[in-house]
Amino acid sequence: MTLSAAGEATVSPPESEQVTALPAAPPAAARSPSVELLGAAAIRTLDILVATLLLLVVLPLLVVIAIAVRIESPGPAFFSCERVGHRGRPLRMLKLRKMSDRALGAALTTGQDIRLTRLGRRLAQLKIDEIPQLLHVLRGSMSLVGPRPEVAEFVGLHRDSYQEILSVRPGITGLSQIAFAEEYRILDPDDPVGHYVDRILPQKVGLDELYVRRRSLGFNVKILYWTAVAVIMRRPVAVHRDTGRMNLRRR
């Protein structure tokens, strides 16, 4: 466990656990290499267009929030955390700071986490702290839609699965992000890491593998739509573990 540059706790694995470059997963059986290439180009074009538009729209809000973060709690407005990125490359993922500067503890956040500032708790609930990752999308190290990037410690627990998962760019949103949009509420506050590793992570891995196998421009657009339903409209969304089908969760 180490401390990020801006004060939030992250897990930093020893060199022996770091994930090296991984080979790409084989293409879906019904897709030719040319179709795969065209699909990837279409997804990348969507990423650039949408990320550019969103940044232009939210930039004034981002500036105001960054100032508010600095006013409420001493320290930088942003922090970066180490994650495993595309093909196992290191990814320094940028976020708005939501914890007190130099906070220590587990890398996972629970609903009652005392390290969160008042503003930071709200940022986490609304997923606003993720907005800076649009810059990663423009740079090409992330996609709007894809598997959620994990710390190397967790990737090492499912190495075979991550051979496939890391063959695509990690995403700001995706099947596992939608399915566990309220993760901070369900984590066991007494043992968040154990609960995550035993109960939540295996489900996320399964959903991320499913996404990689079904990845397409149309599927990404559907995921973006249901992300808006979950985050903006605050409606609970269910994700079918076998098909990836998304619909409103029954109350």
Backbone as JSON, one array per atom type, in Angstrom:
{
  "sequence": "MTLSAAGEATVSPPESEQVTALPAAPPAAARSPSVELLGAAAIRTLDILVATLLLLVVLPLLVVIAIAVRIESPGPAFFSCERVGHRGRPLRMLKLRKMSDRALGAALTTGQDIRLTRLGRRLAQLKIDEIPQLLHVLRGSMSLVGPRPEVAEFVGLHRDSYQEILSVRPGITGLSQIAFAEEYRILDPDDPVGHYVDRILPQKVGLDELYVRRRSLGFNVKILYWTAVAVIMRRPVAVHRDTGRMNLRRR",
  "N": [[0.85, -1.18, 0.0], [0.64, 2.18, -0.95], [0.98, 5.78, -1.04], [-0.76, 8.06, -2.99], [0.29, 10.75, -5.21], [-1.29, 12.94, -4.66], [-2.42, 12.38, -2.29], [-4.42, 10.34, -1.88], [-5.12, 7.02, -0.89], [-3.59, 4.24, -2.39], [-3.01, 1.01, -3.93], [0.11, -0.29, -4.37], [1.83, -2.58, -6.11], [4.52, -5.0, -5.54], [7.49, -5.38, -7.61], [7.49, -7.97, -8.62], [4.82, -8.54, -8.94], [3.92, -6.89, -10.89], [2.26, -6.33, -13.98], [3.19, -7.51, -17.06], [3.53, -6.66, -20.59], [0.8, -7.83, -22.5], [-0.48, -10.33, -24.73], [-2.8, -9.78, -27.44], [-6.27, -10.65, -27.27], [-7.82, -13.36, -29.09], [-9.76, -12.6, -32.03], [-13.37, -12.27, -32.17], [-15.29, -15.12, -33.2], [-16.94, -14.77, -35.47], [-15.95, -12.57, -36.76], [-13.97, -10.98, -39.15], [-10.49, -10.05, -39.64], [-10.45, -7.54, -40.97], [-12.97, -6.49, -40.39], [-12.76, -6.3, -37.64], [-10.76, -4.33, -37.48], [-12.02, -2.11, -38.66], [-14.12, -1.79, -36.87], [-12.74, -1.12, -34.52], [-11.62, 1.31, -35.33], [-13.94, 2.83, -35.68], [-14.9, 2.92, -33.05], [-12.82, 4.32, -31.82], [-13.03, 6.77, -33.14], [-15.55, 7.61, -32.22], [-14.91, 7.86, -29.51], [-13.09, 10.06, -29.52], [-14.65, 12.16, -30.57], [-16.85, 12.36, -28.77], [-15.53, 12.66, -26.26], [-14.16, 15.07, -26.67], [-16.3, 16.85, -27.06], [-17.64, 16.61, -24.57], [-15.65, 17.53, -22.8], [-15.44, 20.22, -23.58], [-17.95, 21.1, -22.81], [-18.08, 20.61, -20.03], [-15.87, 21.85, -18.96], [-15.89, 24.51, -17.72], [-17.36, 23.85, -15.36], [-15.64, 21.95, -14.27], [-13.42, 23.49, -13.59], [-14.51, 25.14, -11.59], [-15.2, 23.2, -9.65], [-12.68, 22.14, -9.07], [-11.48, 24.34, -7.83], [-13.16, 24.52, -5.61], [-12.56, 22.11, -4.31], [-9.94, 22.62, -3.49], [-10.39, 24.74, -1.73], [-12.02, 23.62, 0.28], [-10.45, 21.57, 1.38], [-7.08, 21.39, 2.27], [-4.48, 20.95, -0.14], [-3.74, 19.4, -3.36], [-5.97, 19.76, -6.24], [-6.32, 17.65, -7.92], [-5.51, 14.14, -8.28], [-3.43, 11.31, -9.01], [-3.63, 7.83, -9.71], [-2.13, 4.6, -9.67], [-2.74, 2.23, -12.14], [-3.42, -0.81, -14.02], [-3.06, -0.75, -17.41], [-3.91, -0.74, -20.93], [-2.9, -3.65, -22.55], [-1.31, -4.29, -20.4], [0.25, -2.12, -19.76], [1.51, 0.46, -17.59], [-0.8, 2.71, -16.08], [-1.4, 5.92, -15.21], [-3.92, 7.06, -13.66], [-6.06, 9.79, -13.75], [-7.86, 11.76, -11.4], [-10.35, 13.83, -9.78], [-9.59, 15.04, -6.56], [-10.96, 13.44, -3.77], [-10.63, 12.79, -1.17], [-9.22, 13.6, 2.08], [-6.12, 15.33, 2.03], [-3.21, 13.34, 1.73], [-4.35, 11.09, 2.87], [-4.55, 7.91, 4.44], [-4.87, 4.3, 4.16], [-7.17, 1.68, 3.09], [-7.4, 0.85, -0.43], [-9.91, 0.94, -1.46], [-13.12, 2.52, -1.44], [-15.65, 3.08, 0.91], [-19.14, 3.56, 1.85], [-19.22, 4.8, 4.33], [-16.77, 5.94, 4.65], [-14.38, 7.64, 6.42], [-12.35, 9.13, 5.42], [-13.16, 10.6, 3.27], [-13.88, 13.85, 2.08], [-16.5, 16.31, 2.64], [-17.37, 17.44, 0.22], [-16.01, 15.68, -1.47], [-17.32, 13.26, -1.0], [-19.74, 13.7, -2.24], [-18.91, 14.11, -4.86], [-17.97, 11.55, -5.46], [-20.33, 10.04, -5.32], [-21.78, 11.07, -7.48], [-20.11, 10.48, -9.52], [-18.5, 12.45, -10.54], [-15.86, 12.85, -10.02], [-14.52, 11.38, -11.87], [-14.35, 12.75, -14.24], [-11.89, 14.03, -15.21], [-10.67, 11.92, -16.54], [-11.4, 11.95, -19.15], [-9.41, 13.19, -20.52], [-7.51, 11.19, -20.73], [-8.83, 9.59, -22.53], [-8.75, 11.13, -24.87], [-5.99, 11.09, -25.28], [-5.61, 8.45, -25.86], [-5.05, 6.38, -24.11], [-7.13, 5.43, -22.67], [-10.59, 4.43, -23.09], [-13.93, 5.59, -23.8], [-15.73, 3.58, -23.19], [-15.19, 0.46, -21.7], [-13.34, -2.18, -20.0], [-13.03, -1.67, -16.47], [-10.12, -0.13, -15.24], [-7.84, -1.83, -13.13], [-5.97, -2.22, -10.03], [-2.65, -3.58, -9.89], [-2.37, -5.6, -8.02], [-4.92, -6.79, -7.8], [-5.34, -7.56, -10.44], [-3.42, -9.52, -10.65], [-4.62, -11.63, -9.35], [-6.31, -12.77, -11.13], [-5.0, -13.63, -13.52], [-5.16, -15.12, -15.97], [-7.69, -14.42, -16.98], [-7.33, -11.69, -17.32], [-5.55, -11.61, -19.4], [-7.14, -11.56, -21.62], [-8.92, -9.43, -21.04], [-7.27, -7.14, -20.87], [-6.62, -6.75, -23.47], [-8.0, -4.8, -24.72], [-8.6, -1.23, -24.6], [-8.87, 0.22, -21.35], [-11.88, 1.46, -19.77], [-13.86, 4.43, -19.02], [-16.49, 4.01, -18.4], [-18.57, 1.03, -18.4], [-19.69, -2.41, -18.61], [-19.23, -3.62, -16.05], [-18.87, -1.34, -14.51], [-21.37, -0.13, -14.61], [-22.99, -2.16, -13.5], [-22.01, -2.22, -10.91], [-22.41, 0.34, -9.9], [-23.11, 1.39, -7.47], [-21.18, 0.54, -5.73], [-19.7, 1.47, -3.51], [-21.58, 1.55, -1.55], [-22.24, -1.08, -0.97], [-19.98, -2.4, -0.18], [-18.33, -4.16, 2.42], [-17.79, -2.44, 5.31], [-16.09, -3.23, 7.35], [-14.29, -5.02, 6.29], [-13.38, -4.19, 3.55], [-11.59, -4.79, 1.42], [-11.29, -7.62, 1.48], [-13.97, -8.39, 1.06], [-14.36, -7.28, -1.46], [-12.49, -8.68, -3.06], [-13.32, -11.34, -2.77], [-16.09, -11.43, -3.4], [-17.0, -9.36, -5.18], [-15.05, -8.67, -7.17], [-14.68, -11.12, -8.77], [-17.15, -11.16, -10.17], [-17.0, -8.77, -11.6], [-14.82, -9.31, -13.26], [-15.89, -11.35, -14.87], [-17.9, -9.89, -16.23], [-16.32, -8.02, -17.58], [-14.85, -9.67, -19.29], [-16.96, -10.59, -20.85], [-17.7, -8.19, -22.08], [-15.44, -7.67, -23.72], [-15.64, -9.72, -25.58], [-18.0, -9.08, -26.85], [-17.64, -6.61, -27.84], [-18.31, -3.71, -29.71], [-19.18, -0.97, -31.91], [-21.94, -0.39, -31.78], [-22.66, -1.71, -29.39], [-21.15, -0.29, -27.55], [-22.4, 2.22, -27.72], [-24.9, 1.58, -26.62], [-24.1, 1.01, -24.0], [-23.16, 3.52, -23.19], [-25.57, 4.91, -23.22], [-27.04, 3.58, -21.15], [-25.35, 4.16, -19.08], [-25.78, 6.9, -18.77], [-28.41, 6.75, -17.88], [-28.01, 5.51, -15.4], [-26.19, 7.21, -14.03], [-26.81, 9.97, -14.5], [-29.65, 10.13, -14.47], [-30.0, 8.73, -12.19], [-31.04, 6.14, -11.86], [-31.43, 2.74, -10.95], [-29.62, 0.25, -12.64], [-29.71, -2.92, -14.09], [-27.5, -5.55, -15.08], [-27.29, -8.21, -17.22], [-25.61, -11.16, -16.46], [-24.81, -13.1, -18.28], [-25.45, -12.32, -20.89], [-25.04, -9.59, -21.09], [-27.06, -7.83, -21.4], [-28.84, -4.87, -20.64], [-31.06, -3.3, -18.35], [-33.65, -1.53, -16.56], [-33.42, -1.92, -13.1], [-35.48, -4.0, -11.14], [-37.42, -2.82, -8.49]],
  "CA": [[0.0, 0.0, 0.0], [1.39, 3.42, -0.99], [0.18, 6.98, -1.05], [-0.69, 8.74, -4.28], [0.93, 12.06, -5.16], [-2.2, 13.94, -4.13], [-2.86, 12.06, -0.96], [-5.37, 9.25, -1.7], [-4.46, 5.73, -0.73], [-3.66, 3.3, -3.5], [-2.22, -0.19, -3.75], [1.24, -0.35, -5.28], [2.36, -3.93, -5.97], [5.95, -5.17, -5.76], [7.84, -5.58, -9.01], [7.15, -9.33, -9.02], [3.41, -8.63, -9.23], [3.55, -6.01, -11.96], [1.81, -7.06, -15.15], [3.94, -7.16, -18.25], [2.71, -6.54, -21.79], [0.04, -9.04, -22.74], [-0.92, -10.5, -26.11], [-4.2, -9.48, -27.68], [-7.16, -11.81, -27.31], [-8.23, -13.69, -30.45], [-11.0, -11.92, -32.4], [-14.59, -13.08, -32.11], [-15.28, -16.12, -34.26], [-17.66, -14.35, -36.67], [-15.4, -11.34, -37.27], [-12.72, -11.05, -39.89], [-9.56, -8.99, -39.21], [-10.82, -6.24, -41.53], [-14.12, -6.01, -39.62], [-12.22, -5.91, -36.33], [-10.04, -3.08, -37.65], [-13.0, -1.06, -38.9], [-14.83, -1.58, -35.62], [-11.86, -0.41, -33.6], [-11.51, 2.68, -35.82], [-15.2, 3.5, -35.4], [-14.94, 3.17, -31.61], [-11.86, 5.38, -31.52], [-13.61, 8.02, -33.64], [-16.59, 7.99, -31.26], [-14.23, 8.3, -28.29], [-12.51, 11.39, -29.71], [-15.72, 13.13, -30.76], [-17.64, 12.52, -27.53], [-14.67, 13.19, -25.2], [-13.91, 16.48, -26.98], [-17.54, 17.59, -26.79], [-17.88, 16.63, -23.12], [-14.68, 18.41, -22.15], [-15.82, 21.6, -23.86], [-19.16, 21.42, -22.05], [-17.9, 20.54, -18.57], [-14.64, 22.52, -18.52], [-16.16, 25.53, -16.68], [-17.73, 23.17, -14.13], [-14.44, 21.29, -13.74], [-12.6, 24.54, -12.97], [-15.19, 25.54, -10.35], [-15.07, 22.1, -8.69], [-11.28, 22.07, -8.66], [-11.27, 25.43, -6.86], [-13.89, 24.15, -4.39], [-11.78, 21.06, -3.65], [-8.8, 23.27, -2.83], [-10.89, 25.58, -0.63], [-12.54, 22.8, 1.38], [-9.42, 20.73, 2.0], [-5.74, 21.73, 1.78], [-3.88, 19.95, -1.0], [-4.03, 19.57, -4.79], [-7.34, 19.47, -6.68], [-6.31, 16.39, -8.65], [-4.52, 13.14, -7.89], [-3.34, 10.21, -9.97], [-3.45, 6.53, -9.08], [-1.52, 3.61, -10.57], [-3.59, 1.13, -12.58], [-2.9, -1.6, -15.14], [-3.75, -0.29, -18.59], [-3.98, -1.52, -22.16], [-1.81, -4.61, -22.75], [-0.48, -4.37, -19.2], [1.07, -0.93, -19.56], [1.1, 1.26, -16.43], [-1.72, 3.82, -16.36], [-1.55, 6.88, -14.12], [-5.29, 7.51, -13.89], [-6.29, 11.09, -13.13], [-9.16, 11.99, -10.79], [-10.48, 14.91, -8.81], [-9.33, 14.52, -5.2], [-12.17, 13.38, -2.96], [-10.24, 12.49, 0.21], [-8.28, 14.54, 2.7], [-4.77, 15.19, 1.5], [-2.35, 12.37, 2.4], [-5.13, 10.09, 3.59], [-4.0, 6.56, 4.39], [-5.86, 3.26, 4.35], [-7.46, 0.77, 1.99], [-7.54, 1.46, -1.75], [-11.32, 0.96, -1.8], [-13.9, 3.51, -0.71], [-16.96, 2.63, 1.38], [-20.08, 4.64, 2.06], [-18.96, 5.49, 5.59], [-15.33, 6.21, 4.71], [-14.12, 8.93, 7.09], [-11.32, 9.86, 4.69], [-13.8, 11.44, 2.28], [-14.34, 15.17, 2.46], [-17.93, 16.45, 2.36], [-17.49, 17.6, -1.22], [-15.53, 14.47, -2.1], [-18.37, 12.23, -0.91], [-20.72, 14.01, -3.28], [-18.25, 13.87, -6.15], [-17.92, 10.11, -5.67], [-21.69, 9.57, -5.55], [-22.21, 11.5, -8.81], [-19.06, 10.07, -10.46], [-17.88, 13.63, -11.12], [-14.4, 12.76, -9.85], [-13.97, 10.66, -13.01], [-14.34, 13.6, -15.44], [-10.57, 14.25, -15.8], [-10.22, 10.79, -17.36], [-11.66, 12.26, -20.56], [-8.11, 13.51, -21.1], [-6.9, 9.9, -21.09], [-9.51, 9.12, -23.73], [-8.19, 11.87, -26.0], [-4.61, 10.63, -25.48], [-5.63, 7.08, -26.38], [-4.73, 5.38, -23.09], [-8.4, 4.91, -22.2], [-11.73, 4.58, -23.98], [-15.14, 5.93, -23.06], [-16.31, 2.31, -22.73], [-14.22, -0.62, -21.64], [-13.16, -2.73, -18.64], [-12.51, -0.7, -15.52], [-8.74, -0.45, -14.9], [-7.64, -2.3, -11.76], [-4.61, -2.21, -9.5], [-1.93, -4.81, -10.27], [-2.63, -6.63, -7.0], [-6.16, -7.49, -8.14], [-5.13, -8.19, -11.74], [-2.64, -10.73, -10.42], [-5.48, -12.7, -8.84], [-7.05, -13.34, -12.26], [-4.09, -13.38, -14.64], [-5.64, -15.7, -17.22], [-8.8, -13.62, -17.47], [-6.85, -10.37, -17.73], [-4.92, -11.73, -20.7], [-8.16, -11.14, -22.58], [-9.49, -8.13, -20.67], [-6.32, -6.06, -21.16], [-6.39, -6.63, -24.91], [-8.68, -3.58, -25.17], [-8.35, -0.1, -23.71], [-9.78, 0.34, -20.21], [-12.89, 2.48, -20.01], [-14.45, 5.22, -17.93], [-17.69, 3.25, -18.06], [-18.6, -0.3, -18.98], [-20.67, -3.3, -17.99], [-18.97, -3.79, -14.62], [-19.07, -0.05, -13.85], [-22.82, 0.07, -14.47], [-23.52, -3.17, -12.58], [-21.59, -1.91, -9.54], [-22.39, 1.8, -9.76], [-23.27, 1.7, -6.04], [-20.24, -0.35, -5.03], [-19.3, 2.03, -2.23], [-22.65, 1.3, -0.58], [-22.38, -2.49, -0.64], [-18.74, -2.94, 0.38], [-18.3, -4.38, 3.87], [-16.88, -1.44, 5.88], [-15.13, -3.86, 8.26], [-13.28, -5.71, 5.48], [-13.72, -3.87, 2.17], [-10.72, -5.47, 0.45], [-11.66, -9.02, 1.45], [-15.28, -8.48, 0.43], [-14.2, -6.97, -2.88], [-11.75, -9.76, -3.73], [-14.06, -12.61, -2.73], [-17.46, -11.39, -3.9], [-17.28, -8.39, -6.24], [-14.08, -8.76, -8.26], [-14.98, -12.19, -9.75], [-18.27, -10.76, -11.02], [-16.5, -7.74, -12.51], [-13.97, -9.98, -14.25], [-16.78, -12.02, -15.8], [-18.54, -8.88, -17.07], [-15.31, -7.43, -18.45], [-14.59, -10.65, -20.35], [-18.13, -10.56, -21.72], [-17.62, -6.98, -22.9], [-14.4, -7.82, -24.74], [-16.13, -10.63, -26.62], [-19.14, -8.48, -27.55], [-17.28, -5.22, -28.13], [-18.64, -3.15, -31.03], [-19.64, 0.41, -31.81], [-23.32, -0.38, -31.31], [-22.7, -2.12, -27.99], [-20.63, 0.84, -26.78], [-23.44, 3.26, -27.66], [-25.88, 1.11, -25.64], [-23.51, 1.16, -22.66], [-23.16, 4.95, -22.89], [-26.96, 5.28, -22.91], [-27.41, 3.08, -19.83], [-24.54, 4.91, -18.12], [-26.51, 8.14, -18.52], [-29.57, 6.4, -17.05], [-27.56, 5.19, -14.04], [-25.45, 8.3, -13.38], [-27.5, 11.26, -14.6], [-31.03, 9.97, -14.03], [-29.96, 8.08, -10.87], [-31.91, 4.97, -11.87], [-30.64, 1.5, -10.83], [-29.58, -0.51, -13.88], [-29.26, -4.3, -13.96], [-26.75, -6.07, -16.21], [-27.36, -9.67, -17.27], [-24.24, -11.67, -16.37], [-24.49, -13.99, -19.39], [-25.65, -11.69, -22.2], [-24.68, -8.18, -21.08], [-28.26, -7.02, -21.6], [-29.05, -3.9, -19.57], [-32.42, -2.81, -18.18], [-33.88, -0.95, -15.25], [-33.53, -2.92, -12.05], [-36.77, -4.03, -10.44], [-37.3, -2.39, -7.09]],
  "C": [[0.88, 1.23, 0.0], [0.43, 4.58, -1.09], [0.34, 7.66, -2.38], [-0.11, 10.13, -4.1], [0.03, 13.1, -4.54], [-2.87, 13.49, -2.86], [-3.83, 10.92, -0.82], [-4.63, 7.92, -1.7], [-4.66, 4.87, -1.95], [-2.82, 2.09, -3.17], [-1.12, -0.2, -4.78], [1.92, -1.69, -5.11], [3.86, -3.97, -6.11], [6.22, -5.5, -7.2], [7.43, -6.97, -9.49], [5.7, -9.47, -9.4], [3.0, -7.73, -10.38], [3.26, -6.82, -13.22], [2.56, -6.59, -16.36], [3.01, -7.1, -19.45], [2.07, -7.88, -22.13], [-0.38, -9.13, -24.2], [-2.4, -10.2, -26.25], [-5.01, -10.77, -27.69], [-7.54, -12.1, -28.75], [-9.55, -13.0, -30.79], [-12.18, -12.86, -32.29], [-14.69, -13.94, -33.36], [-15.89, -15.61, -35.56], [-17.06, -13.11, -37.31], [-14.09, -11.58, -37.99], [-11.79, -9.95, -39.38], [-9.94, -7.61, -39.74], [-12.01, -5.64, -40.78], [-13.67, -5.55, -38.24], [-11.54, -4.54, -36.41], [-10.99, -1.91, -37.85], [-13.78, -0.75, -37.63], [-14.02, -0.8, -34.63], [-11.71, 1.05, -34.01], [-12.78, 3.47, -35.53], [-15.32, 3.85, -33.91], [-14.01, 4.31, -31.23], [-12.38, 6.74, -31.99], [-14.69, 8.53, -32.7], [-15.96, 8.52, -29.99], [-13.75, 9.75, -28.42], [-13.61, 12.45, -29.8], [-16.46, 13.41, -29.45], [-16.78, 13.12, -26.42], [-14.38, 14.67, -25.43], [-15.13, 17.32, -26.64], [-17.8, 17.71, -25.29], [-16.92, 17.55, -22.4], [-15.01, 19.87, -22.38], [-17.01, 22.03, -23.02], [-18.87, 21.53, -20.55], [-16.66, 21.3, -18.07], [-14.91, 23.62, -17.49], [-16.52, 24.91, -15.33], [-16.52, 22.53, -13.47], [-13.55, 22.3, -13.03], [-13.19, 24.95, -11.62], [-15.02, 24.46, -9.27], [-13.64, 21.99, -8.18], [-10.95, 23.15, -7.63], [-11.94, 25.08, -5.53], [-13.16, 23.07, -3.61], [-10.62, 21.66, -2.88], [-9.24, 24.09, -1.63], [-11.31, 24.72, 0.56], [-11.44, 22.05, 2.12], [-8.05, 21.1, 1.43], [-5.16, 20.59, 0.93], [-4.26, 20.2, -2.45], [-5.46, 19.22, -5.13], [-7.43, 18.11, -7.35], [-5.31, 15.42, -8.03], [-4.51, 12.06, -8.96], [-3.07, 8.92, -9.21], [-2.96, 5.53, -10.12], [-2.5, 2.48, -10.86], [-2.9, 0.37, -13.7], [-3.73, -1.25, -16.37], [-3.7, -1.26, -19.74], [-2.72, -2.35, -22.36], [-0.82, -4.63, -21.58], [0.39, -3.17, -18.95], [0.6, -0.17, -18.33], [0.22, 2.43, -16.87], [-1.82, 4.68, -15.11], [-2.89, 7.59, -14.3], [-5.59, 8.76, -13.07], [-7.72, 11.19, -12.61], [-9.16, 13.3, -10.03], [-10.3, 14.32, -7.41], [-10.61, 14.58, -4.39], [-11.89, 13.05, -1.5], [-9.37, 13.61, 0.77], [-6.88, 14.28, 2.17], [-3.95, 14.25, 2.38], [-3.13, 11.38, 3.27], [-4.51, 8.71, 3.39], [-5.13, 5.55, 4.55], [-6.06, 2.42, 3.11], [-7.66, 1.53, 0.69], [-8.99, 1.55, -2.19], [-12.07, 1.93, -0.9], [-15.27, 2.94, -0.34], [-17.85, 3.84, 1.65], [-19.82, 5.44, 3.32], [-17.49, 5.88, 5.74], [-15.06, 7.6, 5.27], [-13.05, 9.74, 6.38], [-11.9, 10.82, 3.67], [-14.13, 12.81, 2.86], [-15.84, 15.27, 2.15], [-18.17, 16.6, 0.87], [-17.08, 16.32, -1.94], [-16.56, 13.35, -2.08], [-19.41, 12.45, -2.01], [-20.15, 13.76, -4.67], [-18.24, 12.38, -6.48], [-19.3, 9.56, -6.0], [-22.16, 9.88, -6.97], [-21.21, 11.13, -9.9], [-18.36, 11.26, -11.13], [-16.36, 13.58, -11.01], [-13.73, 12.06, -11.02], [-13.8, 11.54, -14.26], [-12.94, 13.81, -16.02], [-10.07, 13.1, -16.68], [-10.58, 10.95, -18.84], [-10.36, 12.64, -21.27], [-7.37, 12.24, -21.52], [-7.53, 9.36, -22.38], [-8.93, 9.82, -24.96], [-6.77, 11.42, -26.31], [-4.55, 9.21, -26.03], [-5.27, 6.02, -25.37], [-5.97, 4.78, -22.46], [-9.45, 5.09, -23.29], [-12.92, 5.04, -23.14], [-15.74, 4.68, -22.43], [-15.26, 1.23, -22.76], [-14.15, -1.18, -20.23], [-12.59, -1.66, -17.72], [-11.08, -1.07, -15.16], [-8.59, -0.79, -13.42], [-6.19, -2.12, -11.34], [-3.96, -3.57, -9.8], [-2.17, -5.94, -9.27], [-3.87, -7.45, -7.34], [-6.04, -8.19, -9.5], [-4.38, -9.51, -11.57], [-3.44, -11.89, -9.9], [-6.24, -13.41, -9.96], [-6.24, -13.16, -13.54], [-4.62, -13.92, -15.97], [-6.77, -14.86, -17.82], [-8.31, -12.27, -18.0], [-6.0, -10.43, -18.99], [-5.88, -11.24, -21.78], [-8.65, -9.73, -22.29], [-8.57, -6.97, -21.07], [-5.96, -5.95, -22.64], [-7.1, -5.42, -25.5], [-8.37, -2.46, -24.17], [-9.33, -0.12, -22.54], [-10.73, 1.5, -20.43], [-13.32, 3.24, -18.77], [-15.72, 4.54, -17.45], [-17.66, 1.91, -18.78], [-19.63, -1.15, -18.26], [-20.47, -3.41, -16.48], [-19.18, -2.48, -13.87], [-20.55, 0.23, -13.63], [-23.39, -0.89, -13.43], [-23.19, -2.83, -11.13], [-21.44, -0.4, -9.34], [-22.5, 2.22, -8.3], [-22.34, 0.85, -5.19], [-19.88, 0.17, -3.64], [-20.34, 1.78, -1.14], [-22.68, -0.15, -0.11], [-21.11, -3.11, -0.06], [-18.84, -3.06, 1.9], [-17.32, -3.38, 4.48], [-15.82, -2.03, 6.81], [-14.01, -4.58, 7.51], [-13.55, -5.44, 4.0], [-12.88, -4.62, 1.15], [-11.1, -6.94, 0.33], [-13.0, -9.24, 0.75], [-15.16, -8.25, -1.08], [-13.55, -8.14, -3.62], [-12.59, -11.03, -3.82], [-15.4, -12.56, -3.47], [-17.65, -10.51, -5.13], [-16.34, -8.55, -7.43], [-14.36, -9.9, -9.24], [-16.13, -11.85, -10.68], [-17.84, -9.71, -12.03], [-15.66, -8.36, -13.62], [-14.84, -10.66, -15.3], [-17.45, -11.04, -16.76], [-17.54, -8.24, -18.04], [-14.93, -8.38, -19.59], [-15.73, -10.67, -21.35], [-18.08, -9.34, -22.63], [-16.61, -7.14, -24.03], [-14.9, -8.68, -25.89], [-17.27, -10.02, -27.43], [-18.84, -7.07, -28.05], [-17.58, -4.82, -29.57], [-19.09, -1.72, -30.82], [-21.05, 0.47, -31.26], [-23.44, -0.74, -29.84], [-22.19, -0.98, -27.1], [-21.67, 1.95, -26.64], [-24.52, 2.86, -26.65], [-25.36, 1.31, -24.22], [-23.48, 2.63, -22.26], [-24.57, 5.42, -22.53], [-27.33, 4.85, -21.49], [-26.54, 3.69, -18.73], [-25.23, 6.22, -17.76], [-27.73, 7.88, -17.64], [-29.14, 6.2, -15.6], [-26.98, 6.4, -13.32], [-26.23, 9.61, -13.37], [-28.93, 11.17, -14.06], [-31.14, 9.29, -12.68], [-30.93, 6.92, -10.78], [-31.04, 3.71, -11.76], [-30.76, 0.65, -12.09], [-29.03, -1.9, -13.59], [-28.55, -4.73, -15.23], [-26.8, -7.58, -16.15], [-25.95, -10.24, -17.36], [-23.84, -12.56, -17.55], [-24.56, -13.31, -20.75], [-25.18, -10.24, -22.26], [-25.87, -7.27, -21.31], [-28.49, -6.14, -20.38], [-30.51, -3.45, -19.55], [-32.56, -2.25, -16.78], [-34.07, -2.07, -14.23], [-34.9, -2.84, -11.37], [-36.57, -3.67, -8.99], [-37.96, -3.41, -6.17]]
}
